[in-house]
Structures are given as C-alpha cells and as structure tokens.
Amino acid sequence: MPFFDGWMFLEDFAELKSKLAKRINIYMVSSSIDPRDMNRAKEFQEVSEFVVKPVSIETFSRLLKVA
C-alpha cells in the first residue's frame, strides 16, 4: 500500500469536496510546531484549524462546541 499522509489527504479532499452535500470541518492535529507546517495548513481552505498536540481539555471542548 502506498504511503498516504495528511497533506495528500487534503489535496484529494479538495477535489472531492464539491461533490459533498454538506460542509465538513477538518481540524489538523499535529505534534509539529514548525511554522512552515502551520502556514501550509492555512493554504487549504478546507482546514478549519491547525491544532498542536497535546490537545488541552479546553481546546478539545472548544472544538466540540464548534462542530
């Protein structure tokens, strides 16, 4: 099976989203604190938020309320 990472998923999802009946919120959860990753995630309008692990209880609760 070929390697498939989150960036590849986002690229494929960007093409698929127009066929979906409703909007899907995508929260990118990563251990990366690299500003390049954060900026790359912002390039995808499909990504609602970039969340750095570990995810705090407060952040998790806030994200659940948005969904």
Secondary structure, 3 states (H helix, E strand, C coil): CCCCCHHHHHHHHHHHHHHCCCCCCEEEEECCCCHHHHHHHHCCCCEEEEEECCCCHHHHHHHHHHC
